[in-house]
Amino acid sequence: MGEELGKGRSLKEITADMTEVAEGINTTRAVKKLAGRLDVEMPITNEVQAVLYEGKPAGEAAAELMRRPLRVEANW
């Protein structure tokens, strides 16, 4: 799935040719919705959602993630 998205194919094109289930396709929306309800920042999930369902190019999503400023993610 990821390789084909990276080649520029859409989710619809890829799934039309699939005979197996690719993990993450059906859970991305649920994770994004839960993160929103819990007010948890999920930048990777947001970008995956954009690539899968909004037509964002995978390379652009990856570049956007790489441009994020470094910071501490948790203070346990």
PDB file of N, CA, C, O and CB in Angstrom:
ATOM      1  N   MET A   1       0.824  -1.177   0.000  1.00  0.00           N
ATOM      2  CA  MET A   1       0.000   0.000   0.000  1.00  0.00           C
ATOM      3  C   MET A   1       0.873   1.247   0.000  1.00  0.00           C
ATOM      4  O   MET A   1       0.717   2.121  -0.852  1.00  0.00           O
ATOM      5  CB  MET A   1      -0.940  -0.006   1.198  1.00  0.00           C
ATOM      6  N   GLY A   2       1.792   1.327   0.957  1.00  0.00           N
ATOM      7  CA  GLY A   2       2.644   2.505   1.069  1.00  0.00           C
ATOM      8  C   GLY A   2       3.487   2.745  -0.165  1.00  0.00           C
ATOM      9  O   GLY A   2       3.650   3.883  -0.606  1.00  0.00           O
ATOM     10  N   GLU A   3       4.012   1.689  -0.712  1.00  0.00           N
ATOM     11  CA  GLU A   3       4.840   1.819  -1.917  1.00  0.00           C
ATOM     12  C   GLU A   3       4.012   2.370  -3.077  1.00  0.00           C
ATOM     13  O   GLU A   3       4.477   3.234  -3.821  1.00  0.00           O
ATOM     14  CB  GLU A   3       5.457   0.453  -2.303  1.00  0.00           C
ATOM     15  N   GLU A   4       2.810   1.879  -3.226  1.00  0.00           N
ATOM     16  CA  GLU A   4       1.944   2.337  -4.314  1.00  0.00           C
ATOM     17  C   GLU A   4       1.495   3.784  -4.100  1.00  0.00           C
ATOM     18  O   GLU A   4       1.406   4.550  -5.059  1.00  0.00           O
ATOM     19  CB  GLU A   4       0.720   1.422  -4.436  1.00  0.00           C
ATOM     20  N   LEU A   5       1.212   4.160  -2.854  1.00  0.00           N
ATOM     21  CA  LEU A   5       0.888   5.552  -2.568  1.00  0.00           C
ATOM     22  C   LEU A   5       2.075   6.448  -2.908  1.00  0.00           C
ATOM     23  O   LEU A   5       1.910   7.543  -3.445  1.00  0.00           O
ATOM     24  CB  LEU A   5       0.486   5.726  -1.091  1.00  0.00           C
ATOM     25  N   GLY A   6       3.274   5.963  -2.586  1.00  0.00           N
ATOM     26  CA  GLY A   6       4.489   6.707  -2.895  1.00  0.00           C
ATOM     27  C   GLY A   6       4.712   6.887  -4.387  1.00  0.00           C
ATOM     28  O   GLY A   6       5.369   7.838  -4.810  1.00  0.00           O
ATOM     29  N   LYS A   7       4.175   5.992  -5.172  1.00  0.00           N
ATOM     30  CA  LYS A   7       4.277   6.091  -6.631  1.00  0.00           C
ATOM     31  C   LYS A   7       3.237   7.041  -7.207  1.00  0.00           C
ATOM     32  O   LYS A   7       3.229   7.320  -8.406  1.00  0.00           O
ATOM     33  CB  LYS A   7       4.123   4.717  -7.264  1.00  0.00           C
ATOM     34  N   GLY A   8       2.358   7.535  -6.333  1.00  0.00           N
ATOM     35  CA  GLY A   8       1.365   8.493  -6.798  1.00  0.00           C
ATOM     36  C   GLY A   8      -0.006   7.922  -7.092  1.00  0.00           C
ATOM     37  O   GLY A   8      -0.892   8.645  -7.548  1.00  0.00           O
ATOM     38  N   ARG A   9      -0.195   6.637  -6.839  1.00  0.00           N
ATOM     39  CA  ARG A   9      -1.513   6.040  -7.071  1.00  0.00           C
ATOM     40  C   ARG A   9      -2.467   6.436  -5.945  1.00  0.00           C
ATOM     41  O   ARG A   9      -2.038   6.644  -4.811  1.00  0.00           O
ATOM     42  CB  ARG A   9      -1.408   4.493  -7.174  1.00  0.00           C
ATOM     43  N   SER A  10      -3.735   6.537  -6.251  1.00  0.00           N
ATOM     44  CA  SER A  10      -4.731   6.898  -5.243  1.00  0.00           C
ATOM     45  C   SER A  10      -5.181   5.651  -4.474  1.00  0.00           C
ATOM     46  O   SER A  10      -4.981   4.520  -4.917  1.00  0.00           O
ATOM     47  CB  SER A  10      -5.947   7.594  -5.905  1.00  0.00           C
ATOM     48  N   LEU A  11      -5.789   5.890  -3.320  1.00  0.00           N
ATOM     49  CA  LEU A  11      -6.319   4.788  -2.514  1.00  0.00           C
ATOM     50  C   LEU A  11      -7.329   3.977  -3.314  1.00  0.00           C
ATOM     51  O   LEU A  11      -7.330   2.747  -3.262  1.00  0.00           O
ATOM     52  CB  LEU A  11      -6.969   5.321  -1.224  1.00  0.00           C
ATOM     53  N   LYS A  12      -8.179   4.665  -4.047  1.00  0.00           N
ATOM     54  CA  LYS A  12      -9.205   3.982  -4.843  1.00  0.00           C
ATOM     55  C   LYS A  12      -8.578   3.067  -5.900  1.00  0.00           C
ATOM     56  O   LYS A  12      -9.031   1.940  -6.106  1.00  0.00           O
ATOM     57  CB  LYS A  12     -10.124   5.013  -5.520  1.00  0.00           C
ATOM     58  N   GLU A  13      -7.544   3.558  -6.558  1.00  0.00           N
ATOM     59  CA  GLU A  13      -6.857   2.745  -7.577  1.00  0.00           C
ATOM     60  C   GLU A  13      -6.212   1.521  -6.947  1.00  0.00           C
ATOM     61  O   GLU A  13      -6.320   0.414  -7.475  1.00  0.00           O
ATOM     62  CB  GLU A  13      -5.790   3.581  -8.312  1.00  0.00           C
ATOM     63  N   ILE A  14      -5.556   1.717  -5.842  1.00  0.00           N
ATOM     64  CA  ILE A  14      -4.833   0.623  -5.194  1.00  0.00           C
ATOM     65  C   ILE A  14      -5.791  -0.433  -4.676  1.00  0.00           C
ATOM     66  O   ILE A  14      -5.596  -1.625  -4.913  1.00  0.00           O
ATOM     67  CB  ILE A  14      -3.973   1.153  -4.051  1.00  0.00           C
ATOM     68  N   THR A  15      -6.824  -0.001  -3.969  1.00  0.00           N
ATOM     69  CA  THR A  15      -7.745  -0.979  -3.379  1.00  0.00           C
ATOM     70  C   THR A  15      -8.538  -1.727  -4.438  1.00  0.00           C
ATOM     71  O   THR A  15      -8.984  -2.847  -4.190  1.00  0.00           O
ATOM     72  CB  THR A  15      -8.699  -0.289  -2.421  1.00  0.00           C
ATOM     73  N   ALA A  16      -8.724  -1.138  -5.603  1.00  0.00           N
ATOM     74  CA  ALA A  16      -9.433  -1.829  -6.682  1.00  0.00           C
ATOM     75  C   ALA A  16      -8.654  -3.057  -7.143  1.00  0.00           C
ATOM     76  O   ALA A  16      -9.247  -4.029  -7.609  1.00  0.00           O
ATOM     77  CB  ALA A  16      -9.672  -0.877  -7.866  1.00  0.00           C
ATOM     78  N   ASP A  17      -7.333  -3.018  -7.016  1.00  0.00           N
ATOM     79  CA  ASP A  17      -6.480  -4.123  -7.450  1.00  0.00           C
ATOM     80  C   ASP A  17      -6.119  -5.095  -6.333  1.00  0.00           C
ATOM     81  O   ASP A  17      -5.485  -6.119  -6.592  1.00  0.00           O
ATOM     82  CB  ASP A  17      -5.226  -3.578  -8.049  1.00  0.00           C
ATOM     83  N   MET A  18      -6.508  -4.795  -5.104  1.00  0.00           N
ATOM     84  CA  MET A  18      -6.084  -5.598  -3.953  1.00  0.00           C
ATOM     85  C   MET A  18      -6.979  -6.813  -3.739  1.00  0.00           C
ATOM     86  O   MET A  18      -8.182  -6.781  -3.998  1.00  0.00           O
ATOM     87  CB  MET A  18      -6.074  -4.744  -2.695  1.00  0.00           C
ATOM     88  N   THR A  19      -6.355  -7.876  -3.261  1.00  0.00           N
ATOM     89  CA  THR A  19      -7.104  -9.072  -2.877  1.00  0.00           C
ATOM     90  C   THR A  19      -6.998  -9.316  -1.378  1.00  0.00           C
ATOM     91  O   THR A  19      -7.648 -10.218  -0.849  1.00  0.00           O
ATOM     92  CB  THR A  19      -6.597 -10.297  -3.651  1.00  0.00           C
ATOM     93  N   GLU A  20      -6.182  -8.520  -0.687  1.00  0.00           N
ATOM     94  CA  GLU A  20      -5.989  -8.655   0.753  1.00  0.00           C
ATOM     95  C   GLU A  20      -6.272  -7.320   1.426  1.00  0.00           C
ATOM     96  O   GLU A  20      -6.399  -6.291   0.762  1.00  0.00           O
ATOM     97  CB  GLU A  20      -4.554  -9.140   1.080  1.00  0.00           C
ATOM     98  N   VAL A  21      -6.369  -7.348   2.740  1.00  0.00           N
ATOM     99  CA  VAL A  21      -6.621  -6.129   3.502  1.00  0.00           C
ATOM    100  C   VAL A  21      -5.290  -5.497   3.899  1.00  0.00           C
ATOM    101  O   VAL A  21      -4.393  -6.187   4.385  1.00  0.00           O
ATOM    102  CB  VAL A  21      -7.485  -6.427   4.758  1.00  0.00           C
ATOM    103  N   ALA A  22      -5.162  -4.201   3.695  1.00  0.00           N
ATOM    104  CA  ALA A  22      -3.977  -3.466   4.127  1.00  0.00           C
ATOM    105  C   ALA A  22      -4.303  -2.809   5.464  1.00  0.00           C
ATOM    106  O   ALA A  22      -5.254  -2.034   5.569  1.00  0.00           O
ATOM    107  CB  ALA A  22      -3.536  -2.398   3.056  1.00  0.00           C
ATOM    108  N   GLU A  23      -3.513  -3.123   6.477  1.00  0.00           N
ATOM    109  CA  GLU A  23      -3.753  -2.568   7.803  1.00  0.00           C
ATOM    110  C   GLU A  23      -3.637  -1.049   7.770  1.00  0.00           C
ATOM    111  O   GLU A  23      -2.770  -0.498   7.092  1.00  0.00           O
ATOM    112  CB  GLU A  23      -2.769  -3.160   8.824  1.00  0.00           C
ATOM    113  N   GLY A  24      -4.504  -0.387   8.498  1.00  0.00           N
ATOM    114  CA  GLY A  24      -4.435   1.050   8.622  1.00  0.00           C
ATOM    115  C   GLY A  24      -5.441   1.807   7.786  1.00  0.00           C
ATOM    116  O   GLY A  24      -5.839   2.915   8.147  1.00  0.00           O
ATOM    117  N   ILE A  25      -5.857   1.230   6.683  1.00  0.00           N
ATOM    118  CA  ILE A  25      -6.804   1.938   5.823  1.00  0.00           C
ATOM    119  C   ILE A  25      -8.097   2.230   6.581  1.00  0.00           C
ATOM    120  O   ILE A  25      -8.590   3.358   6.582  1.00  0.00           O
ATOM    121  CB  ILE A  25      -7.102   1.116   4.551  1.00  0.00           C
ATOM    122  N   ASN A  26      -8.629   1.211   7.214  1.00  0.00           N
ATOM    123  CA  ASN A  26      -9.916   1.360   7.890  1.00  0.00           C
ATOM    124  C   ASN A  26      -9.805   1.974   9.278  1.00  0.00           C
ATOM    125  O   ASN A  26     -10.813   2.392   9.847  1.00  0.00           O
ATOM    126  CB  ASN A  26     -10.586   0.028   7.995  1.00  0.00           C
ATOM    127  N   THR A  27      -8.607   2.037   9.828  1.00  0.00           N
ATOM    128  CA  THR A  27      -8.471   2.562  11.190  1.00  0.00           C
ATOM    129  C   THR A  27      -7.986   4.010  11.228  1.00  0.00           C
ATOM    130  O   THR A  27      -8.078   4.659  12.270  1.00  0.00           O
ATOM    131  CB  THR A  27      -7.519   1.696  11.977  1.00  0.00           C
ATOM    132  N   THR A  28      -7.484   4.514  10.138  1.00  0.00           N
ATOM    133  CA  THR A  28      -6.944   5.878  10.126  1.00  0.00           C
ATOM    134  C   THR A  28      -7.979   6.905  10.550  1.00  0.00           C
ATOM    135  O   THR A  28      -7.700   7.766  11.384  1.00  0.00           O
ATOM    136  CB  THR A  28      -6.421   6.225   8.744  1.00  0.00           C
ATOM    137  N   ARG A  29      -9.160   6.819   9.987  1.00  0.00           N
ATOM    138  CA  ARG A  29     -10.213   7.778  10.344  1.00  0.00           C
ATOM    139  C   ARG A  29     -10.599   7.662  11.816  1.00  0.00           C
ATOM    140  O   ARG A  29     -10.809   8.672  12.488  1.00  0.00           O
ATOM    141  CB  ARG A  29     -11.448   7.562   9.465  1.00  0.00           C
ATOM    142  N   ALA A  30     -10.693   6.427  12.315  1.00  0.00           N
ATOM    143  CA  ALA A  30     -11.070   6.219  13.718  1.00  0.00           C
ATOM    144  C   ALA A  30     -10.021   6.795  14.661  1.00  0.00           C
ATOM    145  O   ALA A  30     -10.364   7.426  15.661  1.00  0.00           O
ATOM    146  CB  ALA A  30     -11.266   4.724  14.003  1.00  0.00           C
ATOM    147  N   VAL A  31      -8.753   6.583  14.349  1.00  0.00           N
ATOM    148  CA  VAL A  31      -7.677   7.114  15.195  1.00  0.00           C
ATOM    149  C   VAL A  31      -7.703   8.638  15.178  1.00  0.00           C
ATOM    150  O   VAL A  31      -7.553   9.273  16.222  1.00  0.00           O
ATOM    151  CB  VAL A  31      -6.295   6.592  14.722  1.00  0.00           C
ATOM    152  N   LYS A  32      -7.890   9.226  14.006  1.00  0.00           N
ATOM    153  CA  LYS A  32      -7.943  10.690  13.901  1.00  0.00           C
ATOM    154  C   LYS A  32      -9.117  11.244  14.703  1.00  0.00           C
ATOM    155  O   LYS A  32      -8.981  12.253  15.395  1.00  0.00           O
ATOM    156  CB  LYS A  32      -8.057  11.124  12.425  1.00  0.00           C
ATOM    157  N   LYS A  33     -10.248  10.593  14.607  1.00  0.00           N
ATOM    158  CA  LYS A  33     -11.434  11.041  15.345  1.00  0.00           C
ATOM    159  C   LYS A  33     -11.211  10.939  16.855  1.00  0.00           C
ATOM    160  O   LYS A  33     -11.550  11.862  17.596  1.00  0.00           O
ATOM    161  CB  LYS A  33     -12.667  10.211  14.935  1.00  0.00           C
ATOM    162  N   LEU A  34     -10.647   9.832  17.309  1.00  0.00           N
ATOM    163  CA  LEU A  34     -10.374   9.649  18.735  1.00  0.00           C
ATOM    164  C   LEU A  34      -9.364  10.666  19.229  1.00  0.00           C
ATOM    165  O   LEU A  34      -9.535  11.235  20.307  1.00  0.00           O
ATOM    166  CB  LEU A  34      -9.865   8.234  19.008  1.00  0.00           C
ATOM    167  N   ALA A  35      -8.324  10.903  18.464  1.00  0.00           N
ATOM    168  CA  ALA A  35      -7.313  11.898  18.844  1.00  0.00           C
ATOM    169  C   ALA A  35      -7.944  13.279  18.977  1.00  0.00           C
ATOM    170  O   ALA A  35      -7.593  14.040  19.878  1.00  0.00           O
ATOM    171  CB  ALA A  35      -6.168  11.935  17.807  1.00  0.00           C
ATOM    172  N   GLY A  36      -8.866  13.601  18.091  1.00  0.00           N
ATOM    173  CA  GLY A  36      -9.552  14.884  18.164  1.00  0.00           C
ATOM    174  C   GLY A  36     -10.393  15.004  19.422  1.00  0.00           C
ATOM    175  O   GLY A  36     -10.407  16.043  20.081  1.00  0.00           O
ATOM    176  N   ARG A  37     -11.092  13.928  19.745  1.00  0.00           N
ATOM    177  CA  ARG A  37     -11.921  13.934  20.960  1.00  0.00           C
ATOM    178  C   ARG A  37     -11.080  14.077  22.219  1.00  0.00           C
ATOM    179  O   ARG A  37     -11.487  14.741  23.172  1.00  0.00           O
ATOM    180  CB  ARG A  37     -12.749  12.657  21.042  1.00  0.00           C
ATOM    181  N   LEU A  38      -9.898  13.449  22.220  1.00  0.00           N
ATOM    182  CA  LEU A  38      -9.028  13.480  23.394  1.00  0.00           C
ATOM    183  C   LEU A  38      -8.050  14.653  23.366  1.00  0.00           C
ATOM    184  O   LEU A  38      -7.252  14.821  24.288  1.00  0.00           O
ATOM    185  CB  LEU A  38      -8.260  12.179  23.499  1.00  0.00           C
ATOM    186  N   ASP A  39      -8.110  15.452  22.322  1.00  0.00           N
ATOM    187  CA  ASP A  39      -7.221  16.596  22.151  1.00  0.00           C
ATOM    188  C   ASP A  39      -5.749  16.172  22.192  1.00  0.00           C
ATOM    189  O   ASP A  39      -4.932  16.765  22.897  1.00  0.00           O
ATOM    190  CB  ASP A  39      -7.496  17.642  23.232  1.00  0.00           C
ATOM    191  N   VAL A  40      -5.439  15.133  21.419  1.00  0.00           N
ATOM    192  CA  VAL A  40      -4.080  14.607  21.312  1.00  0.00           C
ATOM    193  C   VAL A  40      -3.549  14.935  19.926  1.00  0.00           C
ATOM    194  O   VAL A  40      -4.201  14.641  18.924  1.00  0.00           O
ATOM    195  CB  VAL A  40      -4.040  13.066  21.580  1.00  0.00           C
ATOM    196  N   GLU A  41      -2.385  15.534  19.864  1.00  0.00           N
ATOM    197  CA  GLU A  41      -1.770  15.865  18.584  1.00  0.00           C
ATOM    198  C   GLU A  41      -1.222  14.589  17.946  1.00  0.00           C
ATOM    199  O   GLU A  41      -0.449  13.863  18.570  1.00  0.00           O
ATOM    200  CB  GLU A  41      -0.643  16.922  18.763  1.00  0.00           C
ATOM    201  N   MET A  42      -1.622  14.321  16.709  1.00  0.00           N
ATOM    202  CA  MET A  42      -1.207  13.114  15.984  1.00  0.00           C
ATOM    203  C   MET A  42      -0.782  13.497  14.566  1.00  0.00           C
ATOM    204  O   MET A  42      -1.516  13.241  13.612  1.00  0.00           O
ATOM    205  CB  MET A  42      -2.360  12.058  15.947  1.00  0.00           C
ATOM    206  N   PRO A  43       0.398  14.107  14.421  1.00  0.00           N
ATOM    207  CA  PRO A  43       0.792  14.597  13.100  1.00  0.00           C
ATOM    208  C   PRO A  43       0.944  13.501  12.047  1.00  0.00           C
ATOM    209  O   PRO A  43       0.615  13.729  10.883  1.00  0.00           O
ATOM    210  CB  PRO A  43       2.079  15.343  13.214  1.00  0.00           C
ATOM    211  N   ILE A  44       1.422  12.345  12.415  1.00  0.00           N
ATOM    212  CA  ILE A  44       1.575  11.274  11.424  1.00  0.00           C
ATOM    213  C   ILE A  44       0.197  10.797  10.974  1.00  0.00           C
ATOM    214  O   ILE A  44      -0.039  10.610   9.780  1.00  0.00           O
ATOM    215  CB  ILE A  44       2.401  10.088  12.008  1.00  0.00           C
ATOM    216  N   THR A  45      -0.699  10.604  11.915  1.00  0.00           N
ATOM    217  CA  THR A  45      -2.061  10.198  11.571  1.00  0.00           C
ATOM    218  C   THR A  45      -2.721  11.235  10.674  1.00  0.00           C
ATOM    219  O   THR A  45      -3.402  10.882   9.711  1.00  0.00           O
ATOM    220  CB  THR A  45      -2.898   9.987  12.840  1.00  0.00           C
ATOM    221  N   ASN A  46      -2.526  12.497  10.981  1.00  0.00           N
ATOM    222  CA  ASN A  46      -3.109  13.560  10.152  1.00  0.00           C
ATOM    223  C   ASN A  46      -2.603  13.495   8.720  1.00  0.00           C
ATOM    224  O   ASN A  46      -3.374  13.669   7.776  1.00  0.00           O
ATOM    225  CB  ASN A  46      -2.797  14.929  10.747  1.00  0.00           C
ATOM    226  N   GLU A  47      -1.313  13.247   8.558  1.00  0.00           N
ATOM    227  CA  GLU A  47      -0.740  13.177   7.211  1.00  0.00           C
ATOM    228  C   GLU A  47      -1.190  11.911   6.481  1.00  0.00           C
ATOM    229  O   GLU A  47      -1.449  11.948   5.278  1.00  0.00           O
ATOM    230  CB  GLU A  47       0.792  13.224   7.283  1.00  0.00           C
ATOM    231  N   VAL A  48      -1.283  10.800   7.197  1.00  0.00           N
ATOM    232  CA  VAL A  48      -1.776   9.566   6.570  1.00  0.00           C
ATOM    233  C   VAL A  48      -3.210   9.771   6.095  1.00  0.00           C
ATOM    234  O   VAL A  48      -3.568   9.365   4.989  1.00  0.00           O
ATOM    235  CB  VAL A  48      -1.697   8.367   7.560  1.00  0.00           C
ATOM    236  N   GLN A  49      -4.025  10.399   6.930  1.00  0.00           N
ATOM    237  CA  GLN A  49      -5.407  10.723   6.556  1.00  0.00           C
ATOM    238  C   GLN A  49      -5.434  11.577   5.286  1.00  0.00           C
ATOM    239  O   GLN A  49      -6.227  11.327   4.378  1.00  0.00           O
ATOM    240  CB  GLN A  49      -6.124  11.461   7.714  1.00  0.00           C
ATOM    241  N   ALA A  50      -4.576  12.570   5.232  1.00  0.00           N
ATOM    242  CA  ALA A  50      -4.533  13.459   4.070  1.00  0.00           C
ATOM    243  C   ALA A  50      -4.133  12.710   2.800  1.00  0.00           C
ATOM    244  O   ALA A  50      -4.683  12.967   1.729  1.00  0.00           O
ATOM    245  CB  ALA A  50      -3.559  14.607   4.322  1.00  0.00           C
ATOM    246  N   VAL A  51      -3.191  11.797   2.914  1.00  0.00           N
ATOM    247  CA  VAL A  51      -2.754  11.017   1.746  1.00  0.00           C
ATOM    248  C   VAL A  51      -3.850  10.052   1.311  1.00  0.00           C
ATOM    249  O   VAL A  51      -4.169   9.964   0.125  1.00  0.00           O
ATOM    250  CB  VAL A  51      -1.454  10.240   2.061  1.00  0.00           C
ATOM    251  N   LEU A  52      -4.426   9.328   2.268  1.00  0.00           N
ATOM    252  CA  LEU A  52      -5.425   8.321   1.925  1.00  0.00           C
ATOM    253  C   LEU A  52      -6.729   8.918   1.408  1.00  0.00           C
ATOM    254  O   LEU A  52      -7.285   8.441   0.419  1.00  0.00           O
ATOM    255  CB  LEU A  52      -5.710   7.466   3.121  1.00  0.00           C
ATOM    256  N   TYR A  53      -7.213   9.951   2.072  1.00  0.00           N
ATOM    257  CA  TYR A  53      -8.573  10.402   1.809  1.00  0.00           C
ATOM    258  C   TYR A  53      -8.707  11.799   1.211  1.00  0.00           C
ATOM    259  O   TYR A  53      -9.799  12.195   0.804  1.00  0.00           O
ATOM    260  CB  TYR A  53      -9.328  10.356   3.054  1.00  0.00           C
ATOM    261  N   GLU A  54      -7.611  12.546   1.155  1.00  0.00           N
ATOM    262  CA  GLU A  54      -7.697  13.910   0.641  1.00  0.00           C
ATOM    263  C   GLU A  54      -6.830  14.135  -0.591  1.00  0.00           C
ATOM    264  O   GLU A  54      -6.761  15.250  -1.109  1.00  0.00           O
ATOM    265  CB  GLU A  54      -7.304  14.884   1.716  1.00  0.00           C
ATOM    266  N   GLY A  55      -6.168  13.080  -1.062  1.00  0.00           N
ATOM    267  CA  GLY A  55      -5.385  13.172  -2.288  1.00  0.00           C
ATOM    268  C   GLY A  55      -4.033  13.854  -2.159  1.00  0.00           C
ATOM    269  O   GLY A  55      -3.425  14.214  -3.167  1.00  0.00           O
ATOM    270  N   LYS A  56      -3.556  14.037  -0.932  1.00  0.00           N
ATOM    271  CA  LYS A  56      -2.250  14.685  -0.744  1.00  0.00           C
ATOM    272  C   LYS A  56      -1.142  13.733  -1.207  1.00  0.00           C
ATOM    273  O   LYS A  56      -1.164  12.555  -0.851  1.00  0.00           O
ATOM    274  CB  LYS A  56      -2.037  15.094   0.754  1.00  0.00           C
ATOM    275  N   PRO A  57      -0.194  14.210  -1.978  1.00  0.00           N
ATOM    276  CA  PRO A  57       0.924  13.354  -2.388  1.00  0.00           C
ATOM    277  C   PRO A  57       1.735  12.876  -1.172  1.00  0.00           C
ATOM    278  O   PRO A  57       2.011  13.649  -0.255  1.00  0.00           O
ATOM    279  CB  PRO A  57       1.842  14.112  -3.372  1.00  0.00           C
ATOM    280  N   ALA A  58       2.103  11.607  -1.186  1.00  0.00           N
ATOM    281  CA  ALA A  58       2.832  11.024  -0.062  1.00  0.00           C
ATOM    282  C   ALA A  58       4.144  11.757   0.202  1.00  0.00           C
ATOM    283  O   ALA A  58       4.513  11.960   1.359  1.00  0.00           O
ATOM    284  CB  ALA A  58       3.106   9.549  -0.323  1.00  0.00           C
ATOM    285  N   GLY A  59       4.845  12.152  -0.840  1.00  0.00           N
ATOM    286  CA  GLY A  59       6.105  12.871  -0.673  1.00  0.00           C
ATOM    287  C   GLY A  59       5.916  14.206   0.021  1.00  0.00           C
ATOM    288  O   GLY A  59       6.743  14.619   0.834  1.00  0.00           O
ATOM    289  N   GLU A  60       4.827  14.873  -0.304  1.00  0.00           N
ATOM    290  CA  GLU A  60       4.523  16.148   0.337  1.00  0.00           C
ATOM    291  C   GLU A  60       4.203  15.947   1.826  1.00  0.00           C
ATOM    292  O   GLU A  60       4.617  16.740   2.672  1.00  0.00           O
ATOM    293  CB  GLU A  60       3.342  16.836  -0.378  1.00  0.00           C
ATOM    294  N   ALA A  61       3.467  14.886   2.127  1.00  0.00           N
ATOM    295  CA  ALA A  61       3.137  14.586   3.528  1.00  0.00           C
ATOM    296  C   ALA A  61       4.404  14.280   4.319  1.00  0.00           C
ATOM    297  O   ALA A  61       4.568  14.761   5.440  1.00  0.00           O
ATOM    298  CB  ALA A  61       2.152  13.394   3.616  1.00  0.00           C
ATOM    299  N   ALA A  62       5.295  13.487   3.743  1.00  0.00           N
ATOM    300  CA  ALA A  62       6.548  13.148   4.419  1.00  0.00           C
ATOM    301  C   ALA A  62       7.399  14.397   4.641  1.00  0.00           C
ATOM    302  O   ALA A  62       7.980  14.578   5.711  1.00  0.00           O
ATOM    303  CB  ALA A  62       7.335  12.106   3.603  1.00  0.00           C
ATOM    304  N   ALA A  63       7.468  15.248   3.632  1.00  0.00           N
ATOM    305  CA  ALA A  63       8.257  16.475   3.754  1.00  0.00           C
ATOM    306  C   ALA A  63       7.694  17.381   4.849  1.00  0.00           C
ATOM    307  O   ALA A  63       8.444  17.998   5.605  1.00  0.00           O
ATOM    308  CB  ALA A  63       8.292  17.225   2.413  1.00  0.00           C
ATOM    309  N   GLU A  64       6.374  17.452   4.924  1.00  0.00           N
ATOM    310  CA  GLU A  64       5.744  18.275   5.953  1.00  0.00           C
ATOM    311  C   GLU A  64       6.081  17.753   7.354  1.00  0.00           C
ATOM    312  O   GLU A  64       6.337  18.539   8.267  1.00  0.00           O
ATOM    313  CB  GLU A  64       4.220  18.308   5.750  1.00  0.00           C
ATOM    314  N   LEU A  65       6.081  16.455   7.517  1.00  0.00           N
ATOM    315  CA  LEU A  65       6.440  15.873   8.812  1.00  0.00           C
ATOM    316  C   LEU A  65       7.903  16.158   9.155  1.00  0.00           C
ATOM    317  O   LEU A  65       8.235  16.431  10.309  1.00  0.00           O
ATOM    318  CB  LEU A  65       6.183  14.355   8.807  1.00  0.00           C
ATOM    319  N   MET A  66       8.759  16.094   8.163  1.00  0.00           N
ATOM    320  CA  MET A  66      10.187  16.327   8.404  1.00  0.00           C
ATOM    321  C   MET A  66      10.490  17.790   8.732  1.00  0.00           C
ATOM    322  O   MET A  66      11.512  18.086   9.351  1.00  0.00           O
ATOM    323  CB  MET A  66      10.994  15.900   7.186  1.00  0.00           C
ATOM    324  N   ARG A  67       9.619  18.694   8.328  1.00  0.00           N
ATOM    325  CA  ARG A  67       9.810  20.122   8.616  1.00  0.00           C
ATOM    326  C   ARG A  67       9.334  20.520  10.016  1.00  0.00           C
ATOM    327  O   ARG A  67       9.570  21.643  10.461  1.00  0.00           O
ATOM    328  CB  ARG A  67       9.078  20.953   7.582  1.00  0.00           C
ATOM    329  N   ARG A  68       8.674  19.609  10.695  1.00  0.00           N
ATOM    330  CA  ARG A  68       8.197  19.938  12.039  1.00  0.00           C
ATOM    331  C   ARG A  68       9.380  20.212  12.952  1.00  0.00           C
ATOM    332  O   ARG A  68      10.391  19.514  12.876  1.00  0.00           O
ATOM    333  CB  ARG A  68       7.325  18.797  12.612  1.00  0.00           C
ATOM    334  N   PRO A  69       9.270  21.213  13.811  1.00  0.00           N
ATOM    335  CA  PRO A  69      10.371  21.506  14.731  1.00  0.00           C
ATOM    336  C   PRO A  69      10.552  20.381  15.747  1.00  0.00           C
ATOM    337  O   PRO A  69       9.589  19.738  16.164  1.00  0.00           O
ATOM    338  CB  PRO A  69      10.121  22.835  15.456  1.00  0.00           C
ATOM    339  N   LEU A  70      11.793  20.163  16.130  1.00  0.00           N
ATOM    340  CA  LEU A  70      12.073  19.139  17.139  1.00  0.00           C
ATOM    341  C   LEU A  70      11.581  19.631  18.496  1.00  0.00           C
ATOM    342  O   LEU A  70      11.679  20.812  18.826  1.00  0.00           O
ATOM    343  CB  LEU A  70      13.597  18.804  17.192  1.00  0.00           C
ATOM    344  N   ARG A  71      11.053  18.694  19.266  1.00  0.00           N
ATOM    345  CA  ARG A  71      10.594  19.026  20.615  1.00  0.00           C
ATOM    346  C   ARG A  71      10.421  17.751  21.416  1.00  0.00           C
ATOM    347  O   ARG A  71      10.394  16.658  20.851  1.00  0.00           O
ATOM    348  CB  ARG A  71       9.269  19.826  20.573  1.00  0.00           C
ATOM    349  N   VAL A  72      10.307  17.879  22.700  1.00  0.00           N
ATOM    350  CA  VAL A  72      10.063  16.733  23.566  1.00  0.00           C
ATOM    351  C   VAL A  72       8.622  16.310  23.365  1.00  0.00           C
ATOM    352  O   VAL A  72       7.718  17.142  23.433  1.00  0.00           O
ATOM    353  CB  VAL A  72      10.357  17.067  25.069  1.00  0.00           C
ATOM    354  N   GLU A  73       8.392  15.018  23.117  1.00  0.00           N
ATOM    355  CA  GLU A  73       7.042  14.529  22.862  1.00  0.00           C
ATOM    356  C   GLU A  73       6.319  14.136  24.150  1.00  0.00           C
ATOM    357  O   GLU A  73       5.092  14.221  24.211  1.00  0.00           O
ATOM    358  CB  GLU A  73       7.092  13.342  21.918  1.00  0.00           C
ATOM    359  N   ALA A  74       7.051  13.709  25.178  1.00  0.00           N
ATOM    360  CA  ALA A  74       6.415  13.299  26.434  1.00  0.00           C
ATOM    361  C   ALA A  74       7.358  13.563  27.582  1.00  0.00           C
ATOM    362  O   ALA A  74       8.577  13.459  27.442  1.00  0.00           O
ATOM    363  CB  ALA A  74       6.011  11.807  26.400  1.00  0.00           C
ATOM    364  N   ASN A  75       6.793  13.900  28.696  1.00  0.00           N
ATOM    365  CA  ASN A  75       7.583  14.145  29.915  1.00  0.00           C
ATOM    366  C   ASN A  75       7.195  13.141  30.981  1.00  0.00           C
ATOM    367  O   ASN A  75       6.527  13.496  31.952  1.00  0.00           O
ATOM    368  CB  ASN A  75       7.376  15.594  30.438  1.00  0.00           C
ATOM    369  N   TRP A  76       7.592  11.926  30.820  1.00  0.00           N
ATOM    370  CA  TRP A  76       7.215  10.878  31.767  1.00  0.00           C
ATOM    371  C   TRP A  76       8.163  10.866  32.889  1.00  0.00           C
ATOM    372  O   TRP A  76       8.026  10.054  33.804  1.00  0.00           O
ATOM    373  CB  TRP A  76       7.166   9.519  31.118  1.00  0.00           C
TER     374      TRP A  76
END
